[in-house]
Amino acid sequence: MNILIYLIVAAVIGWVATNIMKDQSNLLINIVVAVVGAFLAGYFLSPIFKVGTINDAITIPTMLVTLLGSVILLVIVHFIRRGR
């Protein structure tokens, strides 16, 4: 049951991140963006803000940190795509 809730929250966070970046993606890409963004946020942003990610617990601050990590991930992907 916990994995289902995690995937639903990841899908919502990924959807919000792709909407912020005005990127069209499907559900699977949204989940991947949020999960990878959570790992990115956990490595770089959690020590700065002293808040975990959705990998630790699902609360409003952790969702915001994960969202920020997802948006940063999408910015990096856009730079890589633009370079080609």
Contacts in CASP RR format, 6 or more apart in sequence:
PFRMAT RR
TARGET T0000
AUTHOR 0000-0000-0000
METHOD contacts of the structure
MODEL  1
MNILIYLIVAAVIGWVATNIMKDQSNLLINIVVAVVGAFLAGYFLSPIFK
VGTINDAITIPTMLVTLLGSVILLVIVHFIRRGR
5 58 0 8 1.000
6 54 0 8 1.000
6 58 0 8 1.000
7 31 0 8 1.000
9 34 0 8 1.000
9 54 0 8 1.000
9 58 0 8 1.000
9 63 0 8 1.000
10 30 0 8 1.000
10 31 0 8 1.000
10 34 0 8 1.000
10 35 0 8 1.000
10 38 0 8 1.000
10 54 0 8 1.000
11 27 0 8 1.000
11 30 0 8 1.000
11 31 0 8 1.000
11 34 0 8 1.000
13 30 0 8 1.000
13 34 0 8 1.000
13 54 0 8 1.000
13 63 0 8 1.000
13 66 0 8 1.000
13 67 0 8 1.000
13 70 0 8 1.000
14 30 0 8 1.000
14 31 0 8 1.000
14 33 0 8 1.000
14 34 0 8 1.000
14 67 0 8 1.000
14 70 0 8 1.000
15 30 0 8 1.000
16 67 0 8 1.000
17 30 0 8 1.000
17 33 0 8 1.000
17 34 0 8 1.000
17 67 0 8 1.000
17 69 0 8 1.000
17 70 0 8 1.000
17 71 0 8 1.000
17 73 0 8 1.000
17 74 0 8 1.000
18 24 0 8 1.000
18 25 0 8 1.000
18 29 0 8 1.000
18 30 0 8 1.000
18 33 0 8 1.000
18 74 0 8 1.000
20 71 0 8 1.000
20 74 0 8 1.000
21 71 0 8 1.000
21 74 0 8 1.000
21 75 0 8 1.000
21 78 0 8 1.000
23 74 0 8 1.000
23 78 0 8 1.000
25 33 0 8 1.000
33 70 0 8 1.000
33 73 0 8 1.000
33 74 0 8 1.000
34 54 0 8 1.000
34 66 0 8 1.000
34 70 0 8 1.000
36 70 0 8 1.000
36 73 0 8 1.000
37 66 0 8 1.000
37 69 0 8 1.000
37 70 0 8 1.000
37 72 0 8 1.000
37 73 0 8 1.000
38 53 0 8 1.000
38 54 0 8 1.000
38 55 0 8 1.000
38 66 0 8 1.000
38 69 0 8 1.000
38 70 0 8 1.000
39 53 0 8 1.000
39 55 0 8 1.000
40 69 0 8 1.000
40 70 0 8 1.000
40 72 0 8 1.000
40 73 0 8 1.000
41 52 0 8 1.000
41 53 0 8 1.000
41 65 0 8 1.000
41 66 0 8 1.000
41 68 0 8 1.000
41 69 0 8 1.000
41 70 0 8 1.000
41 72 0 8 1.000
42 52 0 8 1.000
42 53 0 8 1.000
42 55 0 8 1.000
42 65 0 8 1.000
44 69 0 8 1.000
45 65 0 8 1.000
45 68 0 8 1.000
45 69 0 8 1.000
46 52 0 8 1.000
46 53 0 8 1.000
46 65 0 8 1.000
49 61 0 8 1.000
49 65 0 8 1.000
51 61 0 8 1.000
51 62 0 8 1.000
51 64 0 8 1.000
51 65 0 8 1.000
52 61 0 8 1.000
52 62 0 8 1.000
52 65 0 8 1.000
53 62 0 8 1.000
53 65 0 8 1.000
53 66 0 8 1.000
54 62 0 8 1.000
54 63 0 8 1.000
54 66 0 8 1.000
56 62 0 8 1.000
END
